[in-house]
């Protein structure tokens, strides 16, 4: 007899997985992360110019993230949000940290400013591990919080918009 687990039962089982995942990030524990993802992981994040492929690439992304944000921390909103549909898991989170090292690429110098952003991960699971990872968060909000992009409505933003319009006109 085959018994199908309810979504609630699956979500309860994933609670421990989420705790291990969060602990791996918060401790920059790349070995722990390797246990949570498949060898052929495809990791897509707004901070990456192209997806990271394979465990070593994800581990390097973690190390790079901690060089830029040594106090980087992930947590769950209150109340936590976890959705499960088959092999797909959606997990809501927030991240926060202080920009103390270069963001490379593209090479932004540290600003000493803090950021806090909400996001959602989309995981496709295989054999109890993440095989396909996609993060969704507002990278423009991060850039504004860190002083890399100008504040909305500011004179600097209006100047950038004017330059973009000029560039678009010259390209025509």
Secondary structure as UniProt FT lines:
FT   HELIX           7..26
FT   TURN            27..28
FT   HELIX           30..34
FT   TURN            35..36
FT   STRAND          37..44
FT   TURN            46..47
FT   STRAND          52..53
FT   HELIX           55..68
FT   TURN            70..71
FT   STRAND          73..75
FT   STRAND          82..85
FT   TURN            86..87
FT   STRAND          88..98
FT   TURN            104..107
FT   STRAND          114..126
FT   TURN            127..128
FT   STRAND          129..137
FT   HELIX           139..145
FT   TURN            146..147
FT   TURN            152..153
FT   HELIX           155..171
//
